């Protein structure tokens, strides 16, 4: 039988996951929500 508590103690996250998270969080590209907010602000300012 698997002892989940023991397995969780041995768990170490992959470095690749941490690198991916940092790349995503440091990404300054606009997504669709940013574009829609910008368009709505321009529309309201008219």
PDB file of N, CA, C and O in Angstrom:
ATOM      1  N   UNK A   1       0.844  -1.179   0.000  1.00  0.00           N
ATOM      2  CA  UNK A   1       0.000   0.000   0.000  1.00  0.00           C
ATOM      3  C   UNK A   1       0.892   1.246   0.000  1.00  0.00           C
ATOM      4  O   UNK A   1       1.956   1.254   0.619  1.00  0.00           O
ATOM      5  N   UNK A   2       0.463   2.267  -0.678  1.00  0.00           N
ATOM      6  CA  UNK A   2       1.233   3.511  -0.779  1.00  0.00           C
ATOM      7  C   UNK A   2       0.945   4.389   0.432  1.00  0.00           C
ATOM      8  O   UNK A   2      -0.213   4.624   0.779  1.00  0.00           O
ATOM      9  N   UNK A   3       2.003   4.870   1.070  1.00  0.00           N
ATOM     10  CA  UNK A   3       1.873   5.807   2.181  1.00  0.00           C
ATOM     11  C   UNK A   3       2.008   7.216   1.600  1.00  0.00           C
ATOM     12  O   UNK A   3       3.119   7.694   1.366  1.00  0.00           O
ATOM     13  N   UNK A   4       0.885   7.868   1.373  1.00  0.00           N
ATOM     14  CA  UNK A   4       0.880   9.172   0.708  1.00  0.00           C
ATOM     15  C   UNK A   4       1.627  10.229   1.501  1.00  0.00           C
ATOM     16  O   UNK A   4       2.288  11.090   0.921  1.00  0.00           O
ATOM     17  N   UNK A   5       1.529  10.172   2.825  1.00  0.00           N
ATOM     18  CA  UNK A   5       2.234  11.151   3.657  1.00  0.00           C
ATOM     19  C   UNK A   5       3.740  11.028   3.459  1.00  0.00           C
ATOM     20  O   UNK A   5       4.442  12.033   3.355  1.00  0.00           O
ATOM     21  N   UNK A   6       4.231   9.796   3.408  1.00  0.00           N
ATOM     22  CA  UNK A   6       5.661   9.558   3.207  1.00  0.00           C
ATOM     23  C   UNK A   6       6.094  10.002   1.810  1.00  0.00           C
ATOM     24  O   UNK A   6       7.166  10.583   1.641  1.00  0.00           O
ATOM     25  N   UNK A   7       5.262   9.726   0.822  1.00  0.00           N
ATOM     26  CA  UNK A   7       5.583  10.135  -0.549  1.00  0.00           C
ATOM     27  C   UNK A   7       5.617  11.651  -0.675  1.00  0.00           C
ATOM     28  O   UNK A   7       6.467  12.192  -1.382  1.00  0.00           O
ATOM     29  N   UNK A   8       4.702  12.347   0.003  1.00  0.00           N
ATOM     30  CA  UNK A   8       4.692  13.812  -0.034  1.00  0.00           C
ATOM     31  C   UNK A   8       5.944  14.399   0.598  1.00  0.00           C
ATOM     32  O   UNK A   8       6.437  15.437   0.155  1.00  0.00           O
ATOM     33  N   UNK A   9       6.464  13.739   1.635  1.00  0.00           N
ATOM     34  CA  UNK A   9       7.694  14.210   2.261  1.00  0.00           C
ATOM     35  C   UNK A   9       8.873  14.125   1.293  1.00  0.00           C
ATOM     36  O   UNK A   9       9.780  14.956   1.344  1.00  0.00           O
ATOM     37  N   UNK A  10       8.862  13.128   0.415  1.00  0.00           N
ATOM     38  CA  UNK A  10       9.960  12.934  -0.540  1.00  0.00           C
ATOM     39  C   UNK A  10       9.813  13.793  -1.795  1.00  0.00           C
ATOM     40  O   UNK A  10      10.749  13.888  -2.590  1.00  0.00           O
ATOM     41  N   UNK A  11       8.662  14.414  -1.980  1.00  0.00           N
ATOM     42  CA  UNK A  11       8.389  15.163  -3.206  1.00  0.00           C
ATOM     43  C   UNK A  11       9.289  16.387  -3.324  1.00  0.00           C
ATOM     44  O   UNK A  11       9.437  17.160  -2.378  1.00  0.00           O
ATOM     45  N   UNK A  12       9.886  16.549  -4.503  1.00  0.00           N
ATOM     46  CA  UNK A  12      10.658  17.749  -4.818  1.00  0.00           C
ATOM     47  C   UNK A  12      10.188  18.221  -6.195  1.00  0.00           C
ATOM     48  O   UNK A  12      10.262  17.461  -7.161  1.00  0.00           O
ATOM     49  N   UNK A  13       9.706  19.466  -6.301  1.00  0.00           N
ATOM     50  CA  UNK A  13       9.208  19.934  -7.602  1.00  0.00           C
ATOM     51  C   UNK A  13      10.334  20.025  -8.623  1.00  0.00           C
ATOM     52  O   UNK A  13      11.492  20.262  -8.281  1.00  0.00           O
ATOM     53  N   UNK A  14       9.973  19.837  -9.845  1.00  0.00           N
ATOM     54  CA  UNK A  14      10.922  19.928 -10.943  1.00  0.00           C
ATOM     55  C   UNK A  14      11.398  21.365 -11.108  1.00  0.00           C
ATOM     56  O   UNK A  14      10.607  22.301 -10.991  1.00  0.00           O
ATOM     57  N   UNK A  15      12.676  21.542 -11.375  1.00  0.00           N
ATOM     58  CA  UNK A  15      13.198  22.885 -11.611  1.00  0.00           C
ATOM     59  C   UNK A  15      12.569  23.503 -12.850  1.00  0.00           C
ATOM     60  O   UNK A  15      12.418  24.723 -12.931  1.00  0.00           O
ATOM     61  N   UNK A  16      12.206  22.680 -13.801  1.00  0.00           N
ATOM     62  CA  UNK A  16      11.585  23.195 -15.020  1.00  0.00           C
ATOM     63  C   UNK A  16      10.271  23.897 -14.713  1.00  0.00           C
ATOM     64  O   UNK A  16       9.940  24.900 -15.346  1.00  0.00           O
ATOM     65  N   UNK A  17       9.528  23.383 -13.756  1.00  0.00           N
ATOM     66  CA  UNK A  17       8.257  24.010 -13.389  1.00  0.00           C
ATOM     67  C   UNK A  17       8.510  25.396 -12.808  1.00  0.00           C
ATOM     68  O   UNK A  17       7.809  26.347 -13.155  1.00  0.00           O
ATOM     69  N   UNK A  18       9.491  25.521 -11.937  1.00  0.00           N
ATOM     70  CA  UNK A  18       9.823  26.819 -11.372  1.00  0.00           C
ATOM     71  C   UNK A  18      10.281  27.800 -12.430  1.00  0.00           C
ATOM     72  O   UNK A  18       9.921  28.976 -12.388  1.00  0.00           O
ATOM     73  N   UNK A  19      11.078  27.323 -13.387  1.00  0.00           N
ATOM     74  CA  UNK A  19      11.533  28.182 -14.472  1.00  0.00           C
ATOM     75  C   UNK A  19      10.361  28.643 -15.323  1.00  0.00           C
ATOM     76  O   UNK A  19      10.312  29.797 -15.749  1.00  0.00           O
ATOM     77  N   UNK A  20       9.420  27.743 -15.569  1.00  0.00           N
ATOM     78  CA  UNK A  20       8.246  28.088 -16.360  1.00  0.00           C
ATOM     79  C   UNK A  20       7.407  29.131 -15.641  1.00  0.00           C
ATOM     80  O   UNK A  20       6.937  30.088 -16.256  1.00  0.00           O
ATOM     81  N   UNK A  21       7.219  28.949 -14.341  1.00  0.00           N
ATOM     82  CA  UNK A  21       6.439  29.912 -13.558  1.00  0.00           C
ATOM     83  C   UNK A  21       7.082  31.297 -13.617  1.00  0.00           C
ATOM     84  O   UNK A  21       6.383  32.292 -13.807  1.00  0.00           O
ATOM     85  N   UNK A  22       8.386  31.370 -13.460  1.00  0.00           N
ATOM     86  CA  UNK A  22       9.077  32.660 -13.521  1.00  0.00           C
ATOM     87  C   UNK A  22       8.942  33.302 -14.892  1.00  0.00           C
ATOM     88  O   UNK A  22       8.770  34.517 -14.994  1.00  0.00           O
ATOM     89  N   UNK A  23       9.020  32.499 -15.943  1.00  0.00           N
ATOM     90  CA  UNK A  23       8.886  33.036 -17.296  1.00  0.00           C
ATOM     91  C   UNK A  23       7.485  33.592 -17.527  1.00  0.00           C
ATOM     92  O   UNK A  23       7.324  34.639 -18.153  1.00  0.00           O
ATOM     93  N   UNK A  24       6.484  32.897 -17.027  1.00  0.00           N
ATOM     94  CA  UNK A  24       5.101  33.352 -17.207  1.00  0.00           C
ATOM     95  C   UNK A  24       4.853  34.629 -16.416  1.00  0.00           C
ATOM     96  O   UNK A  24       4.242  35.569 -16.926  1.00  0.00           O
ATOM     97  N   UNK A  25       5.326  34.668 -15.168  1.00  0.00           N
ATOM     98  CA  UNK A  25       5.079  35.831 -14.325  1.00  0.00           C
ATOM     99  C   UNK A  25       5.845  37.059 -14.783  1.00  0.00           C
ATOM    100  O   UNK A  25       5.404  38.182 -14.537  1.00  0.00           O
ATOM    101  N   UNK A  26       6.976  36.875 -15.440  1.00  0.00           N
ATOM    102  CA  UNK A  26       7.762  38.026 -15.879  1.00  0.00           C
ATOM    103  C   UNK A  26       7.390  38.468 -17.297  1.00  0.00           C
ATOM    104  O   UNK A  26       7.962  39.423 -17.823  1.00  0.00           O
ATOM    105  N   UNK A  27       6.442  37.779 -17.904  1.00  0.00           N
ATOM    106  CA  UNK A  27       6.033  38.094 -19.272  1.00  0.00           C
ATOM    107  C   UNK A  27       5.185  39.368 -19.269  1.00  0.00           C
ATOM    108  O   UNK A  27       4.164  39.435 -18.585  1.00  0.00           O
ATOM    109  N   UNK A  28       5.604  40.363 -20.023  1.00  0.00           N
ATOM    110  CA  UNK A  28       4.887  41.633 -20.058  1.00  0.00           C
ATOM    111  C   UNK A  28       3.970  41.770 -21.275  1.00  0.00           C
ATOM    112  O   UNK A  28       3.403  42.839 -21.505  1.00  0.00           O
ATOM    113  N   UNK A  29       3.822  40.708 -22.046  1.00  0.00           N
ATOM    114  CA  UNK A  29       2.931  40.766 -23.204  1.00  0.00           C
ATOM    115  C   UNK A  29       1.492  40.950 -22.741  1.00  0.00           C
ATOM    116  O   UNK A  29       1.099  40.475 -21.676  1.00  0.00           O
ATOM    117  N   UNK A  30       0.724  41.644 -23.556  1.00  0.00           N
ATOM    118  CA  UNK A  30      -0.682  41.865 -23.224  1.00  0.00           C
ATOM    119  C   UNK A  30      -1.485  40.632 -23.600  1.00  0.00           C
ATOM    120  O   UNK A  30      -1.233  40.001 -24.627  1.00  0.00           O
ATOM    121  N   UNK A  31      -2.455  40.297 -22.760  1.00  0.00           N
ATOM    122  CA  UNK A  31      -3.371  39.229 -23.102  1.00  0.00           C
ATOM    123  C   UNK A  31      -4.712  39.859 -23.517  1.00  0.00           C
ATOM    124  O   UNK A  31      -4.836  41.083 -23.561  1.00  0.00           O
ATOM    125  N   UNK A  32      -5.676  39.046 -23.810  1.00  0.00           N
ATOM    126  CA  UNK A  32      -6.966  39.551 -24.315  1.00  0.00           C
ATOM    127  C   UNK A  32      -7.659  40.450 -23.287  1.00  0.00           C
ATOM    128  O   UNK A  32      -8.292  41.435 -23.670  1.00  0.00           O
ATOM    129  N   UNK A  33      -7.556  40.140 -22.015  1.00  0.00           N
ATOM    130  CA  UNK A  33      -8.194  40.971 -20.992  1.00  0.00           C
ATOM    131  C   UNK A  33      -7.557  42.361 -20.980  1.00  0.00           C
ATOM    132  O   UNK A  33      -8.262  43.368 -20.907  1.00  0.00           O
ATOM    133  N   UNK A  34      -6.219  42.417 -21.052  1.00  0.00           N
ATOM    134  CA  UNK A  34      -5.534  43.715 -21.089  1.00  0.00           C
ATOM    135  C   UNK A  34      -5.983  44.528 -22.297  1.00  0.00           C
ATOM    136  O   UNK A  34      -6.222  45.731 -22.192  1.00  0.00           O
ATOM    137  N   UNK A  35      -6.095  43.866 -23.438  1.00  0.00           N
ATOM    138  CA  UNK A  35      -6.522  44.564 -24.653  1.00  0.00           C
ATOM    139  C   UNK A  35      -7.945  45.084 -24.532  1.00  0.00           C
ATOM    140  O   UNK A  35      -8.228  46.209 -24.944  1.00  0.00           O
ATOM    141  N   UNK A  36      -8.848  44.276 -23.970  1.00  0.00           N
ATOM    142  CA  UNK A  36     -10.239  44.695 -23.819  1.00  0.00           C
ATOM    143  C   UNK A  36     -10.345  45.867 -22.840  1.00  0.00           C
ATOM    144  O   UNK A  36     -11.111  46.800 -23.081  1.00  0.00           O
ATOM    145  N   UNK A  37      -9.590  45.833 -21.747  1.00  0.00           N
ATOM    146  CA  UNK A  37      -9.614  46.937 -20.780  1.00  0.00           C
ATOM    147  C   UNK A  37      -9.112  48.207 -21.447  1.00  0.00           C
ATOM    148  O   UNK A  37      -9.681  49.280 -21.247  1.00  0.00           O
ATOM    149  N   UNK A  38      -8.062  48.096 -22.230  1.00  0.00           N
ATOM    150  CA  UNK A  38      -7.511  49.256 -22.929  1.00  0.00           C
ATOM    151  C   UNK A  38      -8.505  49.808 -23.948  1.00  0.00           C
ATOM    152  O   UNK A  38      -8.678  51.023 -24.047  1.00  0.00           O
ATOM    153  N   UNK A  39      -9.154  48.935 -24.699  1.00  0.00           N
ATOM    154  CA  UNK A  39     -10.141  49.377 -25.684  1.00  0.00           C
ATOM    155  C   UNK A  39     -11.333  50.046 -25.012  1.00  0.00           C
ATOM    156  O   UNK A  39     -11.833  51.057 -25.504  1.00  0.00           O
ATOM    157  N   UNK A  40     -11.798  49.489 -23.886  1.00  0.00           N
ATOM    158  CA  UNK A  40     -12.936  50.078 -23.185  1.00  0.00           C
ATOM    159  C   UNK A  40     -12.566  51.451 -22.620  1.00  0.00           C
ATOM    160  O   UNK A  40     -13.396  52.361 -22.619  1.00  0.00           O
ATOM    161  N   UNK A  41     -11.338  51.609 -22.143  1.00  0.00           N
ATOM    162  CA  UNK A  41     -10.906  52.901 -21.619  1.00  0.00           C
ATOM    163  C   UNK A  41     -10.869  53.935 -22.742  1.00  0.00           C
ATOM    164  O   UNK A  41     -11.288  55.077 -22.552  1.00  0.00           O
ATOM    165  N   UNK A  42     -10.376  53.541 -23.896  1.00  0.00           N
ATOM    166  CA  UNK A  42     -10.356  54.461 -25.049  1.00  0.00           C
ATOM    167  C   UNK A  42     -11.768  54.815 -25.474  1.00  0.00           C
ATOM    168  O   UNK A  42     -12.038  55.966 -25.817  1.00  0.00           O
ATOM    169  N   UNK A  43     -12.672  53.850 -25.459  1.00  0.00           N
ATOM    170  CA  UNK A  43     -14.057  54.073 -25.853  1.00  0.00           C
ATOM    171  C   UNK A  43     -14.733  55.066 -24.890  1.00  0.00           C
ATOM    172  O   UNK A  43     -15.476  55.945 -25.326  1.00  0.00           O
ATOM    173  N   UNK A  44     -14.472  54.922 -23.590  1.00  0.00           N
ATOM    174  CA  UNK A  44     -15.079  55.807 -22.595  1.00  0.00           C
ATOM    175  C   UNK A  44     -14.539  57.228 -22.699  1.00  0.00           C
ATOM    176  O   UNK A  44     -15.253  58.183 -22.395  1.00  0.00           O
ATOM    177  N   UNK A  45     -13.284  57.381 -23.125  1.00  0.00           N
ATOM    178  CA  UNK A  45     -12.664  58.697 -23.209  1.00  0.00           C
ATOM    179  C   UNK A  45     -13.138  59.515 -24.406  1.00  0.00           C
ATOM    180  O   UNK A  45     -12.819  60.700 -24.496  1.00  0.00           O
ATOM    181  N   UNK A  46     -13.871  58.929 -25.303  1.00  0.00           N
ATOM    182  CA  UNK A  46     -14.335  59.644 -26.502  1.00  0.00           C
ATOM    183  C   UNK A  46     -15.385  60.651 -26.166  1.00  0.00           C
ATOM    184  O   UNK A  46     -15.885  61.341 -27.054  1.00  0.00           O
TER     185      UNK A  46
END
